[in-house]
Amino acid sequence: MTIRRIDRLGYSEIVCDFLSEVRGKGLILSPVELELVASWEAEGIPVEVVCRGLLMGRQSHERAHPGVRPPHRLSYYAGAVRDAWRAHREQAVGRHEEEEEG
């Protein structure tokens, strides 16, 4: 196993590495999948939120399909990433409103 310093990895490398961990198997992202990752980065979705969405997608798959390997296509997880991004923004708005009240 190779140990890589996270502070030296780019956005797409972190997503690829994390998806490999989520799936429990190595992978290489296709050009279409790299475009999806680039769109998330361009949209300003923090890489931590993307990783949270990937994990949520895996957990959802495990609940729905126990014992079946998680899908390897990144597009399968796109909805979970969107859900994580929406939740992250809602939490940020809630924190901002609390600060204004305090």
Number of C-alpha atoms within 10 A of each C-alpha: 3 4 5 9 7 11 7 9 12 11 17 19 16 18 21 21 19 19 25 15 14 20 17 12 12 13 14 13 18 11 9 11 16 17 13 17 24 14 12 20 15 10 9 10 19 15 17 15 18 27 21 18 21 26 21 19 23 21 15 15 18 14 11 10 11 11 9 10 13 20 14 18 13 18 14 15 22 18 14 21 23 16 17 23 21 14 13 15 13 12 12 12 12 11 12 11 11 10 9 7 7 5
